[in-house]
Amino acid sequence: MSPRLFLHLLAFEFRAQLAFRATFWINALAGFVAEFGVTWFVWSAVFRESGKEVIGGYTLDGMVLYFLSVVLLGKIVSGREFEGAISGDIYEGTLNRYLVFPAPYTGFKYAQRIGFLGTAFVQFALFGLAAILILVLPPGNVTWASVGMAAVTTAAASVLYFLVDNIIQYVAFWADNVWSLDVAKRFVTMLLGGYMIPLSVFPGPARGVLEVLPFRYFFEFPARVLLGEIAPGEWAKGLALMAAWGTAAWVAGRLLWRRGLLRYTGVGI
């Protein structure tokens, strides 16, 4: 796919998300307040009832800042609202029009996904700054270097999440509905990826396993890089592992795609 076409698709999807601005911002603000608000109240209660000042290596302010980063970066990485787009094309038969385009299908869908996630970047800047000012949170170890490293990490995590999600979506060539698999994938990635609880809370042996699995690199790793908790050497090692998992997911996805096209009838389900 040419860069010009990729940017055109990205820009078109971004504008489409802002077509109804009032509805978009109301939903975005309500979703952020609900999700982050629940997290803040839960961990405030955990610290209060436990009587501890530090849990999993975090003070209460540090825990709140961690989850603020996870919630906002998680929107950029996962794009939950875009999940199911590929399986929807297969079910409805709209995949047909993409197959005749002179560009790869996955390139089209990724460009649309990035355009869709463009609004998440705006939310990250606005909601993140507002929350820090309102809650008077300390900046921690955030520096311009950690911000730059986090930008690279988040972009890589977004690609990795897309490739892993494609494996689930391609099951639609064989199954009538992959919704249950989407729900299972979301629960597993959020639990084992540090979205629900920090991975530092897990027992030592479990943390060793989770650091090798790809789930950590969706949420916990980008957040900790942003907060300046990841040294450059560990960051480079993490990117290399993300590249390895991404390559494996891409190969598996291509195999499923090619086998699935042999079953695809083009009339929808």
Stockholm file with secondary structure:
# STOCKHOLM 1.0

chainA/1-269         MSPRLFLHLLAFEFRAQLAFRATFWINALAGFVAEFGVTWFVWSAVFRESGKEVIGGYTLDGMVLYFLSVVLLGKIVSGREFEGAISGDIYEGTLNRYLVFPAPYTGFKYAQRIGFLGTAFVQFALFGLAAILILVLPPGNVTWASVGMAAVTTAAASVLYFLVDNIIQYVAFWADNVWSLDVAKRFVTMLLGGYMIPLSVFPGPARGVLEVLPFRYFFEFPARVLLGEIAPGEWAKGLALMAAWGTAAWVAGRLLWRRGLLRYTGVGI
#=GR chainA/1-269 SS CCHHHHHHHHHHHHHHHTTTHHHHHHHHHHHHHHHHHHHHHHHHHHHHHHCCSCBTTBCHHHHHHHHHHHHHHHHHHHCGGGTTHHHHHHHHTTHHHHHTSSSCHHHHHHHHHHHHHHHHHHHHHHHHHHHHHHHTCCCTTCCHHHHHHHHHHHHHHHHHHHHHHHHHHGGGGTCSCCHHHHHHHHHHHHHHTTSSSCGGGSCHHHHHHHTTSGGGGTTHHHHHHHTTCSCHHHHHHHHHHHHHHHHHHHHHHHHHHHHHHHHCCSSCC
#=GC SS_cons         CCHHHHHHHHHHHHHHHTTTHHHHHHHHHHHHHHHHHHHHHHHHHHHHHHCCSCBTTBCHHHHHHHHHHHHHHHHHHHCGGGTTHHHHHHHHTTHHHHHTSSSCHHHHHHHHHHHHHHHHHHHHHHHHHHHHHHHTCCCTTCCHHHHHHHHHHHHHHHHHHHHHHHHHHGGGGTCSCCHHHHHHHHHHHHHHTTSSSCGGGSCHHHHHHHTTSGGGGTTHHHHHHHTTCSCHHHHHHHHHHHHHHHHHHHHHHHHHHHHHHHHCCSSCC
//
